[in-house]
Amino acid sequence: MAYINMTLWGIPARIIWGDTLRMTFNGQWENIHWHRVGEPLREQVNAFMDIFKATDDRQEAKLSKTDKERDIDFRTNSTGQQEWIFK
C-alpha cells in the first residue's frame, strides 16, 4: 500500500519490507521516482566523498611538517601572490 501511494503521489521512496520487532529485513522496493531524481547516484557519490574525506584526513596528518622539514617554502609578495622558495 505504501509503494502504491508513494508512486501515485510522485514521491521518491524506498519501501523496506521487514519485521521491526525482530529487526529482520526481507526486501525493498524503489519506485520509479526514486530513480528519476538520481537517488542511487547521489548515494554512490556521497560514499565516494566519504572515502576521500578519510584519505584527506590521513594526508593532512602526514603533511603537518615544520618549516625546517619542508623543502619548499611560501611567501606572499607585494601584489598578494604566493611565491615558492626552493631551498
ABEGO torsion letter per residue (X at the ends): XAAAAAAAAGBBBBBBBBBAAAGBBAEBBBBAAAAAAGAAAAAAAAAAAAAAAAAAAAAAAAABBBAAABABBBBBBAAGBBBBBBX
